[in-house]
Amino acid sequence: MALGLFLEENGLCLTATDDDATEAKLGVARGEVTIEALTEWLRPRVEPA
């Protein structure tokens, strides 16, 4: 996933479970999740690596 690589290259990691991350990706793909909503979803799930 491009997001994972981006985070890794910037010294960060995603702490979401695989199931949660998959649901988020599917929501984006289906057009059900806006950029704003994805940003808010990511904030508590990204931390330093």
Phi and psi in radians as a Rosetta constraint file:
Dihedral C 1 N 2 CA 2 C 2 CIRCULARHARMONIC -1.071 0.35
Dihedral N 2 CA 2 C 2 N 3 CIRCULARHARMONIC -0.650 0.35
Dihedral C 2 N 3 CA 3 C 3 CIRCULARHARMONIC -1.078 0.35
Dihedral N 3 CA 3 C 3 N 4 CIRCULARHARMONIC -0.763 0.35
Dihedral C 3 N 4 CA 4 C 4 CIRCULARHARMONIC -1.041 0.35
Dihedral N 4 CA 4 C 4 N 5 CIRCULARHARMONIC -0.759 0.35
Dihedral C 4 N 5 CA 5 C 5 CIRCULARHARMONIC -1.141 0.35
Dihedral N 5 CA 5 C 5 N 6 CIRCULARHARMONIC -0.759 0.35
Dihedral C 5 N 6 CA 6 C 6 CIRCULARHARMONIC -1.022 0.35
Dihedral N 6 CA 6 C 6 N 7 CIRCULARHARMONIC -0.828 0.35
Dihedral C 6 N 7 CA 7 C 7 CIRCULARHARMONIC -1.089 0.35
Dihedral N 7 CA 7 C 7 N 8 CIRCULARHARMONIC -0.793 0.35
Dihedral C 7 N 8 CA 8 C 8 CIRCULARHARMONIC -1.058 0.35
Dihedral N 8 CA 8 C 8 N 9 CIRCULARHARMONIC -0.763 0.35
Dihedral C 8 N 9 CA 9 C 9 CIRCULARHARMONIC -1.121 0.35
Dihedral N 9 CA 9 C 9 N 10 CIRCULARHARMONIC -0.360 0.35
Dihedral C 9 N 10 CA 10 C 10 CIRCULARHARMONIC -1.882 0.35
Dihedral N 10 CA 10 C 10 N 11 CIRCULARHARMONIC 0.309 0.35
Dihedral C 10 N 11 CA 11 C 11 CIRCULARHARMONIC 1.257 0.35
Dihedral N 11 CA 11 C 11 N 12 CIRCULARHARMONIC 0.479 0.35
Dihedral C 11 N 12 CA 12 C 12 CIRCULARHARMONIC -2.172 0.35
Dihedral N 12 CA 12 C 12 N 13 CIRCULARHARMONIC 2.892 0.35
Dihedral C 12 N 13 CA 13 C 13 CIRCULARHARMONIC -2.506 0.35
Dihedral N 13 CA 13 C 13 N 14 CIRCULARHARMONIC 2.698 0.35
Dihedral C 13 N 14 CA 14 C 14 CIRCULARHARMONIC -1.612 0.35
Dihedral N 14 CA 14 C 14 N 15 CIRCULARHARMONIC 2.223 0.35
Dihedral C 14 N 15 CA 15 C 15 CIRCULARHARMONIC -1.719 0.35
Dihedral N 15 CA 15 C 15 N 16 CIRCULARHARMONIC 0.005 0.35
Dihedral C 15 N 16 CA 16 C 16 CIRCULARHARMONIC -1.168 0.35
Dihedral N 16 CA 16 C 16 N 17 CIRCULARHARMONIC 2.660 0.35
Dihedral C 16 N 17 CA 17 C 17 CIRCULARHARMONIC -1.217 0.35
Dihedral N 17 CA 17 C 17 N 18 CIRCULARHARMONIC 2.834 0.35
Dihedral C 17 N 18 CA 18 C 18 CIRCULARHARMONIC -1.041 0.35
Dihedral N 18 CA 18 C 18 N 19 CIRCULARHARMONIC -0.706 0.35
Dihedral C 18 N 19 CA 19 C 19 CIRCULARHARMONIC -1.113 0.35
Dihedral N 19 CA 19 C 19 N 20 CIRCULARHARMONIC -0.767 0.35
Dihedral C 19 N 20 CA 20 C 20 CIRCULARHARMONIC -1.121 0.35
Dihedral N 20 CA 20 C 20 N 21 CIRCULARHARMONIC -0.755 0.35
Dihedral C 20 N 21 CA 21 C 21 CIRCULARHARMONIC -1.123 0.35
Dihedral N 21 CA 21 C 21 N 22 CIRCULARHARMONIC -0.693 0.35
Dihedral C 21 N 22 CA 22 C 22 CIRCULARHARMONIC -1.111 0.35
Dihedral N 22 CA 22 C 22 N 23 CIRCULARHARMONIC -0.766 0.35
Dihedral C 22 N 23 CA 23 C 23 CIRCULARHARMONIC -1.068 0.35
Dihedral N 23 CA 23 C 23 N 24 CIRCULARHARMONIC -0.716 0.35
Dihedral C 23 N 24 CA 24 C 24 CIRCULARHARMONIC -1.106 0.35
Dihedral N 24 CA 24 C 24 N 25 CIRCULARHARMONIC -0.787 0.35
Dihedral C 24 N 25 CA 25 C 25 CIRCULARHARMONIC -1.096 0.35
Dihedral N 25 CA 25 C 25 N 26 CIRCULARHARMONIC -0.742 0.35
Dihedral C 25 N 26 CA 26 C 26 CIRCULARHARMONIC -1.148 0.35
Dihedral N 26 CA 26 C 26 N 27 CIRCULARHARMONIC -0.656 0.35
Dihedral C 26 N 27 CA 27 C 27 CIRCULARHARMONIC -1.083 0.35
Dihedral N 27 CA 27 C 27 N 28 CIRCULARHARMONIC -0.713 0.35
Dihedral C 27 N 28 CA 28 C 28 CIRCULARHARMONIC -1.134 0.35
Dihedral N 28 CA 28 C 28 N 29 CIRCULARHARMONIC -0.812 0.35
Dihedral C 28 N 29 CA 29 C 29 CIRCULARHARMONIC -1.067 0.35
Dihedral N 29 CA 29 C 29 N 30 CIRCULARHARMONIC -0.622 0.35
Dihedral C 29 N 30 CA 30 C 30 CIRCULARHARMONIC -1.425 0.35
Dihedral N 30 CA 30 C 30 N 31 CIRCULARHARMONIC -0.098 0.35
Dihedral C 30 N 31 CA 31 C 31 CIRCULARHARMONIC 1.383 0.35
Dihedral N 31 CA 31 C 31 N 32 CIRCULARHARMONIC 0.287 0.35
Dihedral C 31 N 32 CA 32 C 32 CIRCULARHARMONIC -1.603 0.35
Dihedral N 32 CA 32 C 32 N 33 CIRCULARHARMONIC -0.236 0.35
Dihedral C 32 N 33 CA 33 C 33 CIRCULARHARMONIC -2.090 0.35
Dihedral N 33 CA 33 C 33 N 34 CIRCULARHARMONIC 2.159 0.35
Dihedral C 33 N 34 CA 34 C 34 CIRCULARHARMONIC -1.423 0.35
Dihedral N 34 CA 34 C 34 N 35 CIRCULARHARMONIC 2.901 0.35
Dihedral C 34 N 35 CA 35 C 35 CIRCULARHARMONIC -1.021 0.35
Dihedral N 35 CA 35 C 35 N 36 CIRCULARHARMONIC -0.724 0.35
Dihedral C 35 N 36 CA 36 C 36 CIRCULARHARMONIC -1.078 0.35
Dihedral N 36 CA 36 C 36 N 37 CIRCULARHARMONIC -0.775 0.35
Dihedral C 36 N 37 CA 37 C 37 CIRCULARHARMONIC -1.159 0.35
Dihedral N 37 CA 37 C 37 N 38 CIRCULARHARMONIC -0.685 0.35
Dihedral C 37 N 38 CA 38 C 38 CIRCULARHARMONIC -1.131 0.35
Dihedral N 38 CA 38 C 38 N 39 CIRCULARHARMONIC -0.710 0.35
Dihedral C 38 N 39 CA 39 C 39 CIRCULARHARMONIC -1.041 0.35
Dihedral N 39 CA 39 C 39 N 40 CIRCULARHARMONIC -0.807 0.35
Dihedral C 39 N 40 CA 40 C 40 CIRCULARHARMONIC -1.146 0.35
Dihedral N 40 CA 40 C 40 N 41 CIRCULARHARMONIC -0.604 0.35
Dihedral C 40 N 41 CA 41 C 41 CIRCULARHARMONIC -1.185 0.35
Dihedral N 41 CA 41 C 41 N 42 CIRCULARHARMONIC -0.693 0.35
Dihedral C 41 N 42 CA 42 C 42 CIRCULARHARMONIC -1.250 0.35
Dihedral N 42 CA 42 C 42 N 43 CIRCULARHARMONIC -0.664 0.35
Dihedral C 42 N 43 CA 43 C 43 CIRCULARHARMONIC -0.813 0.35
Dihedral N 43 CA 43 C 43 N 44 CIRCULARHARMONIC -0.898 0.35
Dihedral C 43 N 44 CA 44 C 44 CIRCULARHARMONIC -1.383 0.35
Dihedral N 44 CA 44 C 44 N 45 CIRCULARHARMONIC -0.054 0.35
Dihedral C 44 N 45 CA 45 C 45 CIRCULARHARMONIC -1.954 0.35
Dihedral N 45 CA 45 C 45 N 46 CIRCULARHARMONIC 0.157 0.35
Dihedral C 45 N 46 CA 46 C 46 CIRCULARHARMONIC -2.074 0.35
Dihedral N 46 CA 46 C 46 N 47 CIRCULARHARMONIC 2.298 0.35
Dihedral C 46 N 47 CA 47 C 47 CIRCULARHARMONIC -2.541 0.35
Dihedral N 47 CA 47 C 47 N 48 CIRCULARHARMONIC 2.888 0.35
Dihedral C 47 N 48 CA 48 C 48 CIRCULARHARMONIC -1.033 0.35
Dihedral N 48 CA 48 C 48 N 49 CIRCULARHARMONIC 2.495 0.35
